[in-house]
């Protein structure tokens, strides 16, 4: 049997929690308890297990942790991981249309357009009407966007490293391989499937 983990709330007072935050800022508010996880994971089993036995919960929680680490490491940039992702795509693909940008990042058209508009307002990208299709818009990273990416690249790399740091080097490779396999196998179920342009 594999192990799963469940969060067990502490019965600490607010002042106790504040004191623990000062002593151990990374481990406040709950302890992690191992529970046996059956080898045959089915929806019925999930309904009987705690949240920490559910892959969807763990993936969502890991994404929250990733966002927090990204903001800690890249706070001076005042951008989100998704915005950084769009800048990355545009740094390799100048004047890409907004739909293609969404495909690269698994974003729907509305989200893609909204994030690009925010980046444009910050002066990090520029947009234009697509010369070959007047109904679509293209975006390109500006020199300011490239400079911001350059200034944040070490912080971005640290946030990625911190996320998988608890794993051994061999487990990191296995984790990344399995994570990519699960994403690829389920890609078509997302609101916007990842597609490479």
N, C-alpha and C positions, 0 to 999 in steps of 0.2 A: 504494500500500500504506500502511496505517496503521502506527503504531508500537505495540509492546507493551513491557513492561518486565519484567526478571527481576532477582531479587535475587542478587548474586554475593557469597558470603561472603568476608570479609577473613581473612587469616591472622595477625591480630594476637594478641599475648599478652594475658593478662588485664590486666596493668598498662598496656599500650598502650591497651586499650579504656577502662580507667578514666580515663586521661589525656585521651582523646578525648571522653569523656562530660563532663569538666569544660570542655573547650574548645568542643565542639559537641554539647550534650546531645540535640539533635533528629536527629542523623545518625550513629548509632553501630552498628557490627556488620555493615553491608552497604552496598554501593553499588548504584545502580539502573542497569541497562544496557538500552539500547533494542534491541529485536529487531524485525525486520519481521513484521507480522501480515497474513496473506492477507486479501483483501477478502471471500472466501467462507469464513465461519467454520462449520465442521462439527465434529461430535464427533470424527471421525478426526484432524482438524487439532489439536484440543485435546489429544489423547493424545500428540501429537508435540511440542507446545509446552510451555514452562515454565508454572508456576503463574500468573505475571503476565499470561498471555494468556487466562486463564479468568475470565469475568465473575463466576461464583459465588465464586471465591477473592477477587477484588477487592472484591466487595460485602461479604463476611464480614470482610475486613481493614478496610474502611472503617467497618464497624459497631464493630469493636474500637477503632479510632482515635476514633470518636465517643464511645464509653463513656469512654475515657481523658480526652478533653477535657472531657466533662461532669463527671467526678469532679474534675478540676483546678479547674474554674470554680465548682462547686457543692458543694465538699467540706464546707462548714459545715452543709449540710442533711442529710447522712448518708442520702440516698436515691438510688435508681437512676433512670435515664432512664424505665424502664417505670413506676415508682412516680410519677414526675413526670407522666407521660402520663395515668395514672389520675386524679390530682388535677386535671389540666387538664380531662378529660372531666367529672368530677363538679362542677367549678366552673361549668360551663355547663348541666349536667343534674342537678339535685338529685334524690335518691332514685331513682337509676337501678338497675335490677336487674343482678346480676353478669353475666348472659349478655349483656346489651346493652353493658355496659362492655367485655367481651371482643370483641364485634363492632366497637366503635369503634377498638380498638387491634390487632385481629388476634390476640387471645390465646384459647387454648382455655379451657374452663370451669374446669379444674383449676388452671391457672396464674393465671387471673383471681382465683379464690377465694383462692388462697394469697397473692398479692400484696396483695389487699384486707385479708386477715387481718393481714398484717404492718403495713400502714398503720393499721389499727385499734389494734393493740398500741402503736403510737407516738402514738396519740391524734389522728391526722391525718384519719381518717374514722370514721364510726359506721355500724353496720349494724342492720337490723331485718328481721323477717319481712315479706314482701310482703303487705299487707292484702287484695289481690285474688287472690293465689295463694300459699297457705301453704307450698307446696313450694319457693318461691324466696326469695332474700334480696335486699334493696335496700341500697345504700350512699349515703352523703351526706358531703360534705367538711365538716369541722369548722372553727370559727373559727381553730384552731391550724393546720389544713391550709392555709387561705387565707392566713394570715400567713406561713407557710413559703414558699408559692408566690410571694408578693409579694417576700419577701427574696431569693429565688433567680432571679427573672425576668431580671435583667440578666446574671447568670452563665450562665443557660440560653441566652439570646440570643447571648452571646459564644461559647459552645461551638458553636452552629450556624454562626455567622459564620466562626469559625476553620476549621471543616471545609471550607468552600468558598472560603476566602480565597485559596488559590493560583490560582484561576481569575479571568480578567478578568470585569468586570461582565456583559458580553454572554454569556460562556461559562457564568457561574453560572445565568443564566436558561435557557439551552439545556440545561445539565446537569439542572436541576430539572424542566424540561418532559419530557426524555427519561426521567429516573428515574421520574417519576410515570406516564408512559406504559407503561414496562416493568412496574411494579408492578401497574397496572390490568389489563394484558393477561394477567398471570400470577396474579392474585389468587386465583382458584379453586383453584390448586395448593397453596396454603399449608395448614398444619394447621388453621388457623382463618382463614377469609376475612374481610377487612375489610368491614364493612357500617356505613353511617351510620344512627343511630337517629333 
